[in-house]
Amino acid sequence: MDIIIYIIYLSFGLKWTLTDTTRQFLIAFLSYLVLTIILMIILVIIVVLLLMSLINSWLDFFCHTLGWISMCS
């Protein structure tokens, strides 16, 4: 929901600062939209990699430190 409000806020801000041509507004709005989507994809990838690292650390701890052989493969 916050993303939608942010995009609407950006579009109104761009509409008021640019000249009245629709093409300039659409190009600027779409470029901001694409940049926002790319940023979200990068953030999702970083979170997934961090979670994978955390799970690997937990498995190493359980397998090697506590000696839970049943969890190790």
CHARMM internal coordinates of N, CA and C (Angstrom, degrees):
IC EDIT
DIST 1 N 1 CA 1.4549
DIST 1 CA 1 C 1.5306
ANGL 1 N 1 CA 1 C 110.63
DIST 1 C 2 N 1.3301
ANGL 1 CA 1 C 2 N 116.09
DIHE 1 N 1 CA 1 C 2 N -39.38
DIST 2 N 2 CA 1.4640
ANGL 1 C 2 N 2 CA 119.48
DIHE 1 CA 1 C 2 N 2 CA -179.76
DIST 2 CA 2 C 1.5221
ANGL 2 N 2 CA 2 C 111.17
DIHE 1 C 2 N 2 CA 2 C -64.14
DIST 2 C 3 N 1.3269
ANGL 2 CA 2 C 3 N 116.46
DIHE 2 N 2 CA 2 C 3 N -34.76
DIST 3 N 3 CA 1.4716
ANGL 2 C 3 N 3 CA 120.33
DIHE 2 CA 2 C 3 N 3 CA 179.57
DIST 3 CA 3 C 1.5242
ANGL 3 N 3 CA 3 C 109.95
DIHE 2 C 3 N 3 CA 3 C -63.95
DIST 3 C 4 N 1.3164
ANGL 3 CA 3 C 4 N 117.03
DIHE 3 N 3 CA 3 C 4 N -42.34
DIST 4 N 4 CA 1.4699
ANGL 3 C 4 N 4 CA 120.76
DIHE 3 CA 3 C 4 N 4 CA -179.29
DIST 4 CA 4 C 1.5273
ANGL 4 N 4 CA 4 C 110.13
DIHE 3 C 4 N 4 CA 4 C -64.09
DIST 4 C 5 N 1.3234
ANGL 4 CA 4 C 5 N 116.48
DIHE 4 N 4 CA 4 C 5 N -43.34
DIST 5 N 5 CA 1.4665
ANGL 4 C 5 N 5 CA 119.78
DIHE 4 CA 4 C 5 N 5 CA 178.46
DIST 5 CA 5 C 1.5200
ANGL 5 N 5 CA 5 C 110.32
DIHE 4 C 5 N 5 CA 5 C -63.84
DIST 5 C 6 N 1.3468
ANGL 5 CA 5 C 6 N 116.78
DIHE 5 N 5 CA 5 C 6 N -39.90
DIST 6 N 6 CA 1.4580
ANGL 5 C 6 N 6 CA 121.36
DIHE 5 CA 5 C 6 N 6 CA 179.02
DIST 6 CA 6 C 1.5217
ANGL 6 N 6 CA 6 C 110.78
DIHE 5 C 6 N 6 CA 6 C -62.82
DIST 6 C 7 N 1.3411
ANGL 6 CA 6 C 7 N 117.14
DIHE 6 N 6 CA 6 C 7 N -43.43
DIST 7 N 7 CA 1.4683
ANGL 6 C 7 N 7 CA 120.44
DIHE 6 CA 6 C 7 N 7 CA -179.67
DIST 7 CA 7 C 1.5278
ANGL 7 N 7 CA 7 C 110.37
DIHE 6 C 7 N 7 CA 7 C -65.69
DIST 7 C 8 N 1.3232
ANGL 7 CA 7 C 8 N 117.31
DIHE 7 N 7 CA 7 C 8 N -41.45
DIST 8 N 8 CA 1.4726
ANGL 7 C 8 N 8 CA 120.21
DIHE 7 CA 7 C 8 N 8 CA 177.83
DIST 8 CA 8 C 1.5255
ANGL 8 N 8 CA 8 C 110.59
DIHE 7 C 8 N 8 CA 8 C -63.65
DIST 8 C 9 N 1.3366
ANGL 8 CA 8 C 9 N 116.23
DIHE 8 N 8 CA 8 C 9 N -41.76
DIST 9 N 9 CA 1.4738
ANGL 8 C 9 N 9 CA 120.87
DIHE 8 CA 8 C 9 N 9 CA 178.44
DIST 9 CA 9 C 1.5264
ANGL 9 N 9 CA 9 C 110.18
DIHE 8 C 9 N 9 CA 9 C -62.07
DIST 9 C 10 N 1.3392
ANGL 9 CA 9 C 10 N 116.32
DIHE 9 N 9 CA 9 C 10 N -43.97
DIST 10 N 10 CA 1.4578
ANGL 9 C 10 N 10 CA 119.77
DIHE 9 CA 9 C 10 N 10 CA 178.16
DIST 10 CA 10 C 1.5224
ANGL 10 N 10 CA 10 C 111.27
DIHE 9 C 10 N 10 CA 10 C -62.76
DIST 10 C 11 N 1.3252
ANGL 10 CA 10 C 11 N 117.06
DIHE 10 N 10 CA 10 C 11 N -41.47
DIST 11 N 11 CA 1.4593
ANGL 10 C 11 N 11 CA 119.20
DIHE 10 CA 10 C 11 N 11 CA -176.82
DIST 11 CA 11 C 1.5244
ANGL 11 N 11 CA 11 C 111.26
DIHE 10 C 11 N 11 CA 11 C -65.96
DIST 11 C 12 N 1.3386
ANGL 11 CA 11 C 12 N 117.76
DIHE 11 N 11 CA 11 C 12 N -40.38
DIST 12 N 12 CA 1.4624
ANGL 11 C 12 N 12 CA 119.14
DIHE 11 CA 11 C 12 N 12 CA 177.83
DIST 12 CA 12 C 1.5189
ANGL 12 N 12 CA 12 C 110.98
DIHE 11 C 12 N 12 CA 12 C -67.89
DIST 12 C 13 N 1.3293
ANGL 12 CA 12 C 13 N 117.25
DIHE 12 N 12 CA 12 C 13 N -39.31
DIST 13 N 13 CA 1.4612
ANGL 12 C 13 N 13 CA 120.04
DIHE 12 CA 12 C 13 N 13 CA 177.96
DIST 13 CA 13 C 1.5080
ANGL 13 N 13 CA 13 C 111.66
DIHE 12 C 13 N 13 CA 13 C -63.44
DIST 13 C 14 N 1.3223
ANGL 13 CA 13 C 14 N 117.06
DIHE 13 N 13 CA 13 C 14 N -41.81
DIST 14 N 14 CA 1.4557
ANGL 13 C 14 N 14 CA 120.34
DIHE 13 CA 13 C 14 N 14 CA 178.23
DIST 14 CA 14 C 1.5243
ANGL 14 N 14 CA 14 C 111.14
DIHE 13 C 14 N 14 CA 14 C -68.53
DIST 14 C 15 N 1.3177
ANGL 14 CA 14 C 15 N 116.47
DIHE 14 N 14 CA 14 C 15 N -36.20
DIST 15 N 15 CA 1.4607
ANGL 14 C 15 N 15 CA 119.79
DIHE 14 CA 14 C 15 N 15 CA -179.00
DIST 15 CA 15 C 1.5282
ANGL 15 N 15 CA 15 C 110.73
DIHE 14 C 15 N 15 CA 15 C -65.59
DIST 15 C 16 N 1.3283
ANGL 15 CA 15 C 16 N 117.44
DIHE 15 N 15 CA 15 C 16 N -37.70
DIST 16 N 16 CA 1.4618
ANGL 15 C 16 N 16 CA 119.99
DIHE 15 CA 15 C 16 N 16 CA -178.35
DIST 16 CA 16 C 1.5267
ANGL 16 N 16 CA 16 C 112.31
DIHE 15 C 16 N 16 CA 16 C -78.75
DIST 16 C 17 N 1.3427
ANGL 16 CA 16 C 17 N 118.82
DIHE 16 N 16 CA 16 C 17 N -26.75
DIST 17 N 17 CA 1.4565
ANGL 16 C 17 N 17 CA 119.67
DIHE 16 CA 16 C 17 N 17 CA -177.05
DIST 17 CA 17 C 1.5210
ANGL 17 N 17 CA 17 C 112.73
DIHE 16 C 17 N 17 CA 17 C -89.67
DIST 17 C 18 N 1.3199
ANGL 17 CA 17 C 18 N 118.47
DIHE 17 N 17 CA 17 C 18 N -28.38
DIST 18 N 18 CA 1.4583
ANGL 17 C 18 N 18 CA 120.45
DIHE 17 CA 17 C 18 N 18 CA 179.63
DIST 18 CA 18 C 1.5218
ANGL 18 N 18 CA 18 C 110.47
DIHE 17 C 18 N 18 CA 18 C -84.42
DIST 18 C 19 N 1.3143
ANGL 18 CA 18 C 19 N 114.09
DIHE 18 N 18 CA 18 C 19 N 168.27
DIST 19 N 19 CA 1.4651
ANGL 18 C 19 N 19 CA 118.03
DIHE 18 CA 18 C 19 N 19 CA 175.00
DIST 19 CA 19 C 1.5268
ANGL 19 N 19 CA 19 C 108.96
DIHE 18 C 19 N 19 CA 19 C -70.10
DIST 19 C 20 N 1.3042
ANGL 19 CA 19 C 20 N 116.06
DIHE 19 N 19 CA 19 C 20 N 176.02
DIST 20 N 20 CA 1.4694
ANGL 19 C 20 N 20 CA 120.53
DIHE 19 CA 19 C 20 N 20 CA -171.41
DIST 20 CA 20 C 1.5180
ANGL 20 N 20 CA 20 C 114.89
DIHE 19 C 20 N 20 CA 20 C -79.25
DIST 20 C 21 N 1.3020
ANGL 20 CA 20 C 21 N 118.59
DIHE 20 N 20 CA 20 C 21 N 4.98
DIST 21 N 21 CA 1.4632
ANGL 20 C 21 N 21 CA 117.43
DIHE 20 CA 20 C 21 N 21 CA 179.98
DIST 21 CA 21 C 1.5166
ANGL 21 N 21 CA 21 C 109.93
DIHE 20 C 21 N 21 CA 21 C -75.27
DIST 21 C 22 N 1.2800
ANGL 21 CA 21 C 22 N 115.22
DIHE 21 N 21 CA 21 C 22 N 133.86
DIST 22 N 22 CA 1.4596
ANGL 21 C 22 N 22 CA 121.51
DIHE 21 CA 21 C 22 N 22 CA -177.12
DIST 22 CA 22 C 1.5246
ANGL 22 N 22 CA 22 C 111.40
DIHE 21 C 22 N 22 CA 22 C -68.92
DIST 22 C 23 N 1.3083
ANGL 22 CA 22 C 23 N 117.05
DIHE 22 N 22 CA 22 C 23 N -34.71
DIST 23 N 23 CA 1.4530
ANGL 22 C 23 N 23 CA 120.06
DIHE 22 CA 22 C 23 N 23 CA -177.49
DIST 23 CA 23 C 1.5263
ANGL 23 N 23 CA 23 C 111.32
DIHE 22 C 23 N 23 CA 23 C -64.76
DIST 23 C 24 N 1.3157
ANGL 23 CA 23 C 24 N 118.16
DIHE 23 N 23 CA 23 C 24 N -42.56
DIST 24 N 24 CA 1.4721
ANGL 23 C 24 N 24 CA 120.47
DIHE 23 CA 23 C 24 N 24 CA 178.00
DIST 24 CA 24 C 1.5180
ANGL 24 N 24 CA 24 C 110.90
DIHE 23 C 24 N 24 CA 24 C -62.77
DIST 24 C 25 N 1.3215
ANGL 24 CA 24 C 25 N 116.25
DIHE 24 N 24 CA 24 C 25 N -41.67
DIST 25 N 25 CA 1.4602
ANGL 24 C 25 N 25 CA 119.56
DIHE 24 CA 24 C 25 N 25 CA 179.16
DIST 25 CA 25 C 1.5226
ANGL 25 N 25 CA 25 C 111.17
DIHE 24 C 25 N 25 CA 25 C -63.72
DIST 25 C 26 N 1.3225
ANGL 25 CA 25 C 26 N 117.37
DIHE 25 N 25 CA 25 C 26 N -45.04
DIST 26 N 26 CA 1.4604
ANGL 25 C 26 N 26 CA 120.16
DIHE 25 CA 25 C 26 N 26 CA -178.88
DIST 26 CA 26 C 1.5213
ANGL 26 N 26 CA 26 C 111.80
DIHE 25 C 26 N 26 CA 26 C -65.06
DIST 26 C 27 N 1.3201
ANGL 26 CA 26 C 27 N 117.86
DIHE 26 N 26 CA 26 C 27 N -39.94
DIST 27 N 27 CA 1.4599
ANGL 26 C 27 N 27 CA 120.71
DIHE 26 CA 26 C 27 N 27 CA 178.81
DIST 27 CA 27 C 1.5227
ANGL 27 N 27 CA 27 C 110.05
DIHE 26 C 27 N 27 CA 27 C -64.37
DIST 27 C 28 N 1.3186
ANGL 27 CA 27 C 28 N 117.26
DIHE 27 N 27 CA 27 C 28 N -45.38
DIST 28 N 28 CA 1.4656
ANGL 27 C 28 N 28 CA 120.30
DIHE 27 CA 27 C 28 N 28 CA 179.89
DIST 28 CA 28 C 1.5273
ANGL 28 N 28 CA 28 C 110.87
DIHE 27 C 28 N 28 CA 28 C -66.34
DIST 28 C 29 N 1.3219
ANGL 28 CA 28 C 29 N 117.81
DIHE 28 N 28 CA 28 C 29 N -42.78
DIST 29 N 29 CA 1.4576
ANGL 28 C 29 N 29 CA 120.94
DIHE 28 CA 28 C 29 N 29 CA -179.85
DIST 29 CA 29 C 1.5241
ANGL 29 N 29 CA 29 C 111.44
DIHE 28 C 29 N 29 CA 29 C -64.43
DIST 29 C 30 N 1.3187
ANGL 29 CA 29 C 30 N 117.11
DIHE 29 N 29 CA 29 C 30 N -44.99
DIST 30 N 30 CA 1.4592
ANGL 29 C 30 N 30 CA 120.20
DIHE 29 CA 29 C 30 N 30 CA -179.91
DIST 30 CA 30 C 1.5288
ANGL 30 N 30 CA 30 C 111.39
DIHE 29 C 30 N 30 CA 30 C -66.34
DIST 30 C 31 N 1.3228
ANGL 30 CA 30 C 31 N 117.39
DIHE 30 N 30 CA 30 C 31 N -35.62
DIST 31 N 31 CA 1.4632
ANGL 30 C 31 N 31 CA 118.46
DIHE 30 CA 30 C 31 N 31 CA 178.01
DIST 31 CA 31 C 1.5224
ANGL 31 N 31 CA 31 C 110.57
DIHE 30 C 31 N 31 CA 31 C -67.19
DIST 31 C 32 N 1.3296
ANGL 31 CA 31 C 32 N 118.26
DIHE 31 N 31 CA 31 C 32 N -41.07
DIST 32 N 32 CA 1.4640
ANGL 31 C 32 N 32 CA 120.27
DIHE 31 CA 31 C 32 N 32 CA 175.49
DIST 32 CA 32 C 1.5259
ANGL 32 N 32 CA 32 C 111.32
DIHE 31 C 32 N 32 CA 32 C -64.58
DIST 32 C 33 N 1.3075
ANGL 32 CA 32 C 33 N 117.10
DIHE 32 N 32 CA 32 C 33 N -37.65
DIST 33 N 33 CA 1.4691
ANGL 32 C 33 N 33 CA 121.13
DIHE 32 CA 32 C 33 N 33 CA 178.32
DIST 33 CA 33 C 1.5232
ANGL 33 N 33 CA 33 C 110.97
DIHE 32 C 33 N 33 CA 33 C -64.86
DIST 33 C 34 N 1.3171
ANGL 33 CA 33 C 34 N 117.64
DIHE 33 N 33 CA 33 C 34 N -43.86
DIST 34 N 34 CA 1.4630
ANGL 33 C 34 N 34 CA 121.36
DIHE 33 CA 33 C 34 N 34 CA 178.82
DIST 34 CA 34 C 1.5242
ANGL 34 N 34 CA 34 C 110.34
DIHE 33 C 34 N 34 CA 34 C -65.06
DIST 34 C 35 N 1.3287
ANGL 34 CA 34 C 35 N 117.33
DIHE 34 N 34 CA 34 C 35 N -42.20
DIST 35 N 35 CA 1.4644
ANGL 34 C 35 N 35 CA 119.96
DIHE 34 CA 34 C 35 N 35 CA 177.84
DIST 35 CA 35 C 1.5210
ANGL 35 N 35 CA 35 C 111.60
DIHE 34 C 35 N 35 CA 35 C -62.68
DIST 35 C 36 N 1.3200
ANGL 35 CA 35 C 36 N 117.08
DIHE 35 N 35 CA 35 C 36 N -38.88
DIST 36 N 36 CA 1.4675
ANGL 35 C 36 N 36 CA 120.57
DIHE 35 CA 35 C 36 N 36 CA 178.17
DIST 36 CA 36 C 1.5253
ANGL 36 N 36 CA 36 C 110.96
DIHE 35 C 36 N 36 CA 36 C -66.30
DIST 36 C 37 N 1.3176
ANGL 36 CA 36 C 37 N 117.59
DIHE 36 N 36 CA 36 C 37 N -41.10
DIST 37 N 37 CA 1.4632
ANGL 36 C 37 N 37 CA 121.16
DIHE 36 CA 36 C 37 N 37 CA 178.73
DIST 37 CA 37 C 1.5275
ANGL 37 N 37 CA 37 C 110.32
DIHE 36 C 37 N 37 CA 37 C -65.01
DIST 37 C 38 N 1.3270
ANGL 37 CA 37 C 38 N 117.48
DIHE 37 N 37 CA 37 C 38 N -42.93
DIST 38 N 38 CA 1.4623
ANGL 37 C 38 N 38 CA 120.63
DIHE 37 CA 37 C 38 N 38 CA 178.13
DIST 38 CA 38 C 1.5230
ANGL 38 N 38 CA 38 C 110.53
DIHE 37 C 38 N 38 CA 38 C -62.10
DIST 38 C 39 N 1.3145
ANGL 38 CA 38 C 39 N 117.16
DIHE 38 N 38 CA 38 C 39 N -41.88
DIST 39 N 39 CA 1.4609
ANGL 38 C 39 N 39 CA 120.94
DIHE 38 CA 38 C 39 N 39 CA 178.55
DIST 39 CA 39 C 1.5230
ANGL 39 N 39 CA 39 C 111.06
DIHE 38 C 39 N 39 CA 39 C -62.59
DIST 39 C 40 N 1.3204
ANGL 39 CA 39 C 40 N 117.91
DIHE 39 N 39 CA 39 C 40 N -41.86
DIST 40 N 40 CA 1.4654
ANGL 39 C 40 N 40 CA 121.22
DIHE 39 CA 39 C 40 N 40 CA 178.48
DIST 40 CA 40 C 1.5339
ANGL 40 N 40 CA 40 C 111.24
DIHE 39 C 40 N 40 CA 40 C -64.41
DIST 40 C 41 N 1.3195
ANGL 40 CA 40 C 41 N 117.32
DIHE 40 N 40 CA 40 C 41 N -40.58
DIST 41 N 41 CA 1.4627
ANGL 40 C 41 N 41 CA 120.65
DIHE 40 CA 40 C 41 N 41 CA 178.59
DIST 41 CA 41 C 1.5251
ANGL 41 N 41 CA 41 C 110.31
DIHE 40 C 41 N 41 CA 41 C -63.34
DIST 41 C 42 N 1.3283
ANGL 41 CA 41 C 42 N 117.17
DIHE 41 N 41 CA 41 C 42 N -42.49
DIST 42 N 42 CA 1.4628
ANGL 41 C 42 N 42 CA 120.82
DIHE 41 CA 41 C 42 N 42 CA 178.44
DIST 42 CA 42 C 1.5267
ANGL 42 N 42 CA 42 C 110.51
DIHE 41 C 42 N 42 CA 42 C -63.13
DIST 42 C 43 N 1.3227
ANGL 42 CA 42 C 43 N 117.23
DIHE 42 N 42 CA 42 C 43 N -42.20
DIST 43 N 43 CA 1.4592
ANGL 42 C 43 N 43 CA 120.11
DIHE 42 CA 42 C 43 N 43 CA 179.20
DIST 43 CA 43 C 1.5245
ANGL 43 N 43 CA 43 C 111.90
DIHE 42 C 43 N 43 CA 43 C -64.54
DIST 43 C 44 N 1.3287
ANGL 43 CA 43 C 44 N 117.62
DIHE 43 N 43 CA 43 C 44 N -39.90
DIST 44 N 44 CA 1.4631
ANGL 43 C 44 N 44 CA 120.73
DIHE 43 CA 43 C 44 N 44 CA 178.12
DIST 44 CA 44 C 1.5246
ANGL 44 N 44 CA 44 C 110.38
DIHE 43 C 44 N 44 CA 44 C -64.21
DIST 44 C 45 N 1.3232
ANGL 44 CA 44 C 45 N 117.60
DIHE 44 N 44 CA 44 C 45 N -42.09
DIST 45 N 45 CA 1.4629
ANGL 44 C 45 N 45 CA 120.87
DIHE 44 CA 44 C 45 N 45 CA 178.64
DIST 45 CA 45 C 1.5239
ANGL 45 N 45 CA 45 C 110.70
DIHE 44 C 45 N 45 CA 45 C -62.45
DIST 45 C 46 N 1.3311
ANGL 45 CA 45 C 46 N 117.55
DIHE 45 N 45 CA 45 C 46 N -42.39
DIST 46 N 46 CA 1.4650
ANGL 45 C 46 N 46 CA 120.96
DIHE 45 CA 45 C 46 N 46 CA 179.27
DIST 46 CA 46 C 1.5197
ANGL 46 N 46 CA 46 C 110.86
DIHE 45 C 46 N 46 CA 46 C -63.74
DIST 46 C 47 N 1.3314
ANGL 46 CA 46 C 47 N 117.53
DIHE 46 N 46 CA 46 C 47 N -42.36
DIST 47 N 47 CA 1.4646
ANGL 46 C 47 N 47 CA 120.36
DIHE 46 CA 46 C 47 N 47 CA -179.96
DIST 47 CA 47 C 1.5285
ANGL 47 N 47 CA 47 C 110.32
DIHE 46 C 47 N 47 CA 47 C -65.43
DIST 47 C 48 N 1.3296
ANGL 47 CA 47 C 48 N 117.99
DIHE 47 N 47 CA 47 C 48 N -41.09
DIST 48 N 48 CA 1.4674
ANGL 47 C 48 N 48 CA 120.71
DIHE 47 CA 47 C 48 N 48 CA 178.91
DIST 48 CA 48 C 1.5224
ANGL 48 N 48 CA 48 C 110.43
DIHE 47 C 48 N 48 CA 48 C -63.58
DIST 48 C 49 N 1.3202
ANGL 48 CA 48 C 49 N 118.14
DIHE 48 N 48 CA 48 C 49 N -42.89
DIST 49 N 49 CA 1.4596
ANGL 48 C 49 N 49 CA 120.64
DIHE 48 CA 48 C 49 N 49 CA 178.99
DIST 49 CA 49 C 1.5247
ANGL 49 N 49 CA 49 C 111.57
DIHE 48 C 49 N 49 CA 49 C -64.95
DIST 49 C 50 N 1.3197
ANGL 49 CA 49 C 50 N 116.89
DIHE 49 N 49 CA 49 C 50 N -38.92
DIST 50 N 50 CA 1.4651
ANGL 49 C 50 N 50 CA 119.70
DIHE 49 CA 49 C 50 N 50 CA 177.42
DIST 50 CA 50 C 1.5265
ANGL 50 N 50 CA 50 C 111.51
DIHE 49 C 50 N 50 CA 50 C -65.72
DIST 50 C 51 N 1.3206
ANGL 50 CA 50 C 51 N 117.67
DIHE 50 N 50 CA 50 C 51 N -40.54
DIST 51 N 51 CA 1.4605
ANGL 50 C 51 N 51 CA 120.57
DIHE 50 CA 50 C 51 N 51 CA 177.48
DIST 51 CA 51 C 1.5282
ANGL 51 N 51 CA 51 C 111.65
DIHE 50 C 51 N 51 CA 51 C -65.50
DIST 51 C 52 N 1.3276
ANGL 51 CA 51 C 52 N 117.12
DIHE 51 N 51 CA 51 C 52 N -39.50
DIST 52 N 52 CA 1.4588
ANGL 51 C 52 N 52 CA 119.61
DIHE 51 CA 51 C 52 N 52 CA 177.12
DIST 52 CA 52 C 1.5279
ANGL 52 N 52 CA 52 C 110.81
DIHE 51 C 52 N 52 CA 52 C -63.39
DIST 52 C 53 N 1.3140
ANGL 52 CA 52 C 53 N 116.82
DIHE 52 N 52 CA 52 C 53 N -40.46
DIST 53 N 53 CA 1.4617
ANGL 52 C 53 N 53 CA 120.46
DIHE 52 CA 52 C 53 N 53 CA 178.02
DIST 53 CA 53 C 1.5249
ANGL 53 N 53 CA 53 C 110.98
DIHE 52 C 53 N 53 CA 53 C -65.00
DIST 53 C 54 N 1.3096
ANGL 53 CA 53 C 54 N 116.47
DIHE 53 N 53 CA 53 C 54 N -39.52
DIST 54 N 54 CA 1.4647
ANGL 53 C 54 N 54 CA 120.52
DIHE 53 CA 53 C 54 N 54 CA 178.99
DIST 54 CA 54 C 1.5246
ANGL 54 N 54 CA 54 C 111.20
DIHE 53 C 54 N 54 CA 54 C -65.08
DIST 54 C 55 N 1.3283
ANGL 54 CA 54 C 55 N 116.86
DIHE 54 N 54 CA 54 C 55 N -43.10
DIST 55 N 55 CA 1.4639
ANGL 54 C 55 N 55 CA 120.49
DIHE 54 CA 54 C 55 N 55 CA 179.56
DIST 55 CA 55 C 1.5287
ANGL 55 N 55 CA 55 C 110.12
DIHE 54 C 55 N 55 CA 55 C -64.58
DIST 55 C 56 N 1.3480
ANGL 55 CA 55 C 56 N 117.16
DIHE 55 N 55 CA 55 C 56 N -40.80
DIST 56 N 56 CA 1.4611
ANGL 55 C 56 N 56 CA 119.69
DIHE 55 CA 55 C 56 N 56 CA 177.53
DIST 56 CA 56 C 1.5220
ANGL 56 N 56 CA 56 C 111.41
DIHE 55 C 56 N 56 CA 56 C -62.92
DIST 56 C 57 N 1.3223
ANGL 56 CA 56 C 57 N 116.97
DIHE 56 N 56 CA 56 C 57 N -39.04
DIST 57 N 57 CA 1.4681
ANGL 56 C 57 N 57 CA 120.26
DIHE 56 CA 56 C 57 N 57 CA 178.48
DIST 57 CA 57 C 1.5222
ANGL 57 N 57 CA 57 C 110.56
DIHE 56 C 57 N 57 CA 57 C -64.93
DIST 57 C 58 N 1.3146
ANGL 57 CA 57 C 58 N 117.38
DIHE 57 N 57 CA 57 C 58 N -41.40
DIST 58 N 58 CA 1.4661
ANGL 57 C 58 N 58 CA 120.82
DIHE 57 CA 57 C 58 N 58 CA 178.26
DIST 58 CA 58 C 1.5177
ANGL 58 N 58 CA 58 C 111.19
DIHE 57 C 58 N 58 CA 58 C -63.79
DIST 58 C 59 N 1.3343
ANGL 58 CA 58 C 59 N 116.73
DIHE 58 N 58 CA 58 C 59 N -43.95
DIST 59 N 59 CA 1.4561
ANGL 58 C 59 N 59 CA 119.94
DIHE 58 CA 58 C 59 N 59 CA 179.26
DIST 59 CA 59 C 1.5237
ANGL 59 N 59 CA 59 C 111.39
DIHE 58 C 59 N 59 CA 59 C -63.81
DIST 59 C 60 N 1.3294
ANGL 59 CA 59 C 60 N 116.95
DIHE 59 N 59 CA 59 C 60 N -41.09
DIST 60 N 60 CA 1.4675
ANGL 59 C 60 N 60 CA 119.54
DIHE 59 CA 59 C 60 N 60 CA 176.24
DIST 60 CA 60 C 1.5184
ANGL 60 N 60 CA 60 C 110.86
DIHE 59 C 60 N 60 CA 60 C -61.27
DIST 60 C 61 N 1.3137
ANGL 60 CA 60 C 61 N 116.39
DIHE 60 N 60 CA 60 C 61 N -41.46
DIST 61 N 61 CA 1.4697
ANGL 60 C 61 N 61 CA 119.98
DIHE 60 CA 60 C 61 N 61 CA -179.77
DIST 61 CA 61 C 1.5244
ANGL 61 N 61 CA 61 C 110.70
DIHE 60 C 61 N 61 CA 61 C -63.75
DIST 61 C 62 N 1.3360
ANGL 61 CA 61 C 62 N 116.74
DIHE 61 N 61 CA 61 C 62 N -46.98
DIST 62 N 62 CA 1.4555
ANGL 61 C 62 N 62 CA 120.25
DIHE 61 CA 61 C 62 N 62 CA -177.81
DIST 62 CA 62 C 1.5315
ANGL 62 N 62 CA 62 C 111.68
DIHE 61 C 62 N 62 CA 62 C -68.00
DIST 62 C 63 N 1.3303
ANGL 62 CA 62 C 63 N 116.96
DIHE 62 N 62 CA 62 C 63 N -39.16
DIST 63 N 63 CA 1.4622
ANGL 62 C 63 N 63 CA 119.77
DIHE 62 CA 62 C 63 N 63 CA -175.65
DIST 63 CA 63 C 1.5226
ANGL 63 N 63 CA 63 C 112.03
DIHE 62 C 63 N 63 CA 63 C -75.61
DIST 63 C 64 N 1.3145
ANGL 63 CA 63 C 64 N 117.77
DIHE 63 N 63 CA 63 C 64 N -47.37
DIST 64 N 64 CA 1.4544
ANGL 63 C 64 N 64 CA 120.45
DIHE 63 CA 63 C 64 N 64 CA -171.28
DIST 64 CA 64 C 1.5255
ANGL 64 N 64 CA 64 C 112.98
DIHE 63 C 64 N 64 CA 64 C -91.74
DIST 64 C 65 N 1.3262
ANGL 64 CA 64 C 65 N 117.35
DIHE 64 N 64 CA 64 C 65 N -40.58
DIST 65 N 65 CA 1.4556
ANGL 64 C 65 N 65 CA 119.35
DIHE 64 CA 64 C 65 N 65 CA -176.34
DIST 65 CA 65 C 1.5144
ANGL 65 N 65 CA 65 C 111.56
DIHE 64 C 65 N 65 CA 65 C -79.98
DIST 65 C 66 N 1.3287
ANGL 65 CA 65 C 66 N 116.94
DIHE 65 N 65 CA 65 C 66 N -47.92
DIST 66 N 66 CA 1.4607
ANGL 65 C 66 N 66 CA 119.82
DIHE 65 CA 65 C 66 N 66 CA -176.90
DIST 66 CA 66 C 1.5175
ANGL 66 N 66 CA 66 C 112.51
DIHE 65 C 66 N 66 CA 66 C -89.04
DIST 66 C 67 N 1.3166
ANGL 66 CA 66 C 67 N 117.17
DIHE 66 N 66 CA 66 C 67 N -14.86
DIST 67 N 67 CA 1.4574
ANGL 66 C 67 N 67 CA 120.45
DIHE 66 CA 66 C 67 N 67 CA 178.23
DIST 67 CA 67 C 1.4966
ANGL 67 N 67 CA 67 C 114.38
DIHE 66 C 67 N 67 CA 67 C 74.09
DIST 67 C 68 N 1.3086
ANGL 67 CA 67 C 68 N 118.16
DIHE 67 N 67 CA 67 C 68 N 30.65
DIST 68 N 68 CA 1.4593
ANGL 67 C 68 N 68 CA 120.80
DIHE 67 CA 67 C 68 N 68 CA 177.57
DIST 68 CA 68 C 1.5136
ANGL 68 N 68 CA 68 C 108.47
DIHE 67 C 68 N 68 CA 68 C -81.91
DIST 68 C 69 N 1.2954
ANGL 68 CA 68 C 69 N 116.64
DIHE 68 N 68 CA 68 C 69 N 91.74
DIST 69 N 69 CA 1.4562
ANGL 68 C 69 N 69 CA 121.37
DIHE 68 CA 68 C 69 N 69 CA -173.99
DIST 69 CA 69 C 1.5323
ANGL 69 N 69 CA 69 C 111.35
DIHE 68 C 69 N 69 CA 69 C -69.20
DIST 69 C 70 N 1.3078
ANGL 69 CA 69 C 70 N 117.55
DIHE 69 N 69 CA 69 C 70 N -29.14
DIST 70 N 70 CA 1.4664
ANGL 69 C 70 N 70 CA 120.28
DIHE 69 CA 69 C 70 N 70 CA -176.38
DIST 70 CA 70 C 1.5394
ANGL 70 N 70 CA 70 C 111.95
DIHE 69 C 70 N 70 CA 70 C -65.27
DIST 70 C 71 N 1.3294
ANGL 70 CA 70 C 71 N 118.25
DIHE 70 N 70 CA 70 C 71 N -25.38
DIST 71 N 71 CA 1.4659
ANGL 70 C 71 N 71 CA 120.29
DIHE 70 CA 70 C 71 N 71 CA 179.67
DIST 71 CA 71 C 1.5178
ANGL 71 N 71 CA 71 C 111.24
DIHE 70 C 71 N 71 CA 71 C -85.70
DIST 71 C 72 N 1.3289
ANGL 71 CA 71 C 72 N 118.41
DIHE 71 N 71 CA 71 C 72 N -18.18
DIST 72 N 72 CA 1.4612
ANGL 71 C 72 N 72 CA 121.50
DIHE 71 CA 71 C 72 N 72 CA -177.67
DIST 72 CA 72 C 1.5217
ANGL 72 N 72 CA 72 C 108.81
DIHE 71 C 72 N 72 CA 72 C -85.85
DIST 72 C 73 N 1.3034
ANGL 72 CA 72 C 73 N 115.56
DIHE 72 N 72 CA 72 C 73 N 142.93
DIST 73 N 73 CA 1.4670
ANGL 72 C 73 N 73 CA 118.66
DIHE 72 CA 72 C 73 N 73 CA 178.49
DIST 73 CA 73 C 1.5180
ANGL 73 N 73 CA 73 C 109.66
DIHE 72 C 73 N 73 CA 73 C -127.47
END
COOR INIT
IC SEED 1 N 1 CA 1 C
IC BUILD
